[in-house]
Structures are given as structure tokens and as C-alpha cells.
Amino acid sequence: MAAERAQAQTRILMMCGSLRRESLNRKLMNAATKLAPPECICTESVGVGDIPHLSEDVARAAQPAAVKHFSDQIEVADAFIIVAPEYGHGMPGIVKNAIDWVGCPQPMPNPLRFKPVALMGASVGNFGTMRCQLQLRQVLLFHECYVMPKPEIYVSRAQERFDVRGNLIDQPTVDLIKDFWASLLKFITMTRRVPLV
């Protein structure tokens, strides 16, 4: 029975793309974790602030410990969720840096290749993190990820959707995240059926 339960578990790696401990995106990630189905085991990735600036000189000598741990986390996960803010109409540099490290140096086994990836983000503006996620989709295309197309979670005016304790209190957003989880589980199953080339 315990073996059956272990087999049914889906391992989800979640990365917060903000350095602020009380950031809206961390609150969104925490809310998504609480709303995850029981079969999903959510783990937070290495902090993006703990990953050094990419240097190919360093990469070719040896992967830094934080990068190795991050790559190992991606490798064993059934899916990878990136929860990131939008800075200056784009993704934060620390998010791009973390993703770049995973595929460096070339050629090396890239744990992102054929990995199901899903995106979400929150901002205080009216457009959520739409432009950030468009950039992320471009970058992840290079890594040959399977990026879930929908539902798209761009939480706008996010400061209005959490209470003072950081709990998500906006029901439409709660419902959207529940739909997100249902879609992600189906997406993981679908991608497992795709032949790897």
C-alpha cells in the first residue's frame, strides 16, 4: 500500500524568482503550494539569490554547489514551476541567470530538456507578469522544455489579493490556481507519452 502511494506521488519543484522574503510572488507560490492536490509533493528550489553569476570559466572548472543542487532538483522533479515577478517589462535577471546555469557549459546533460514547466507570477500593475512570462517561454524553448500553455496565471494588483498574513483571499485567483493544478497533472501525463528524441 505504501509503495502504491509512493508511486502515485508527483514531485513538483517550485522556484520563487524574487529575493524578497515577503514578496508577492513568494506569497503566490506559498498559496499555490497549499492548494496543490494531495498527490503533489512540492519542494522549493535553491534560492535564486544563492546561485552565483554565470561564468563559463567557473562552469568549465566545476559546477558551484548551489548550481549542482539546483540541477539535481530539476532532474528528479516531475514538473518545474517558476513563480516570477516582472521587472522593466521582462524577467528578473536572477531568474535568467539560474536558467542559464542549468544548461552550461555545453554540451552537458540538461535536466530541463523535455521537462514539463509551468509559469505563474504576480505584480502590483494591471498586466500581471505577462511580458515576463513571454520572455520565459522564449528562453525555455531553447532548453526544449514542455511549457504548459494554459491556464495562464498573471495575478494583477496582487497587493489586493492577500491578507496581512500573506493568505490568498481572492476567490477567482484561488479557483484559477485549482484549475492550474488540474491542468498541470494532465500535462505531466501527456508529456510522459511523448517519445524522447
N, C-alpha and C positions, 0 to 999 in steps of 0.2 A: 504493500500500500504506500509506504514512504517513497519507494522507488518510482511508483506511478506519479506521485505528487511532484517529485523532483523533475521528472521528465516533462510534466505539464508547465513547469515554471518558464517564464520568458524573461530573460535578463536584459534590462534596459539601462544603458549608460546615459546620464544626463549631464550636460555641460552648461554652466552659467557663464555667459560672456561678459559679465560685469565684475569689476573689482570691489564694488561697494557691498559690504556685508548686508545692508538693509536695502539693497536696490530693488526696484520694482520687478526686474527680471528674476531676481532670486525669489521674490515673493510668488511670482508666477510659476517658477519651477517647483517651489515647495507645494503650491496649490495643486499643480498637475500630479505631483507625486502622491499627494493624499487622495486624489481622485482616480488613481491608477487601479485597474481591475486586480483582484486578489492574486491572479496567476502571474502578475508582473512584479519582478523584484528590481526595484530601482536603486541604482548606485550613482553617487555623484562622482564626476571625473576629477582628476588632478586639477587644481585651481589654475586658471589661465595665467594668473599672476606668478605662479611658481615655475612656469615654463620660460626659459631664457630666450633672449632674442636669437633668431635663427642665424647661424654662421655655418657655412659649408665646411670651413676649416675644422670647426669643432665637430660637426656631424661626421666627417670622414675619419676623425680620430676615434671617437666613441660617442654614442648617444648619451646625453645627460640623463641622470637617473629619473628626473621628472618626465622627460620625454619617453623614456623606455616604459615607465609605468603607465603613462597615458596610452601609448601604442598597445600595450598588453591589455589594458581595459577595453579598448575598442575591439581588439581581436576576439575576446571571449564574449562580448555582448551580442545579443540577437538583434539589437537595434540601437541607434545612437540618436539622441535628441539634443539639439542645440537651441538654447534659450538665450537670445542675444538682443541687446538694445541697438538703436540706430544712432550713429554719430556722424554729423555732417553729410547726411544723405547716403550713408554707406555703413558697412560693417565695422565694428571696432578693430583696430589694428591688432589687439591682443588675440582676437578670435582668428584672424587670418594667419597670424604667427603660429598659433597652436596647430592649425590645419596644415600649414606648410611644413612644419616639422615632421608630421606623420609620414609624408612621402619623400623625405630627404635623408640621405643622399640617394640619387638614382644610380643604378637600379637596385631596389630593395623591395622585399615583400611589403606591400602597402595594406594595412589592415582595413582601410576604408574601402578598398576595392570590392564591389558587389555587396557592400554593407547597406542595409536599409537605414535611411536617415530621415528624420522629421525635424521641422523647424517651428519655432514659435518665438514671439517677442512682445514686449510691452514698452510703451513710451507715453510721455505726457501730451504729445501732439495729437492731431486728428487723423494721422495716417498710419498709426501704429508703427510697425517696423517693415513696411512694405519694401522699401528700397534696399534695406539691409538684406532682407531675405532673397531678393532678386540677385544681389551680388553673391550671396552664399550659394545659390543654385548654380551660378556660373562656375564658381570655384570648385564645387563638389562634382560638377560634370567632368572636370579634369581627372579627378580621383576615381571616376567610374562608380560612384555610389548610386544606389537606387534611392532617389529622393521622393518621398511621398508627395503627390501633387496637391491633395486636399484631404481634410479641411485646412484652410489657411488661417492661422491664428495670429492676427495683428491686433493686439489689445491697445486701443487708443484711449486717451485720457485715463490712463491706468491708475493715477493717483486717486481717482474717484471710485475705484472698484475694489479697494482693500480697506479693511478697518484699521484702527490704530495698532492692533496686534499683528497685522500682516495677513489676516484671513481674507480670502476672496469672498466678497459678499454680493457680487453682481451675478444674478442667476443666468442671464443669457451667456455669460462667459463660462460659467460652470457647465452649462449644457453643451457648449461648443467643445470644451475640453473632454467631456464624456464621449462626444461623437469622435473626437480626435483619437482617443484610445481605442475605440471600436474599429476605426479605420486602420489604425496602425497595426493592430493584431491581424487583420485581414491582409494588410500589405506585406507583413512579415511572412505569412503563409504563402502568399502569391510569389514573392521573390525566391522562396526556397525551391519553387518548381521551375525556375528559370535556369537553363543549362549554363554553367560557368565556362567561359571560353578563354 
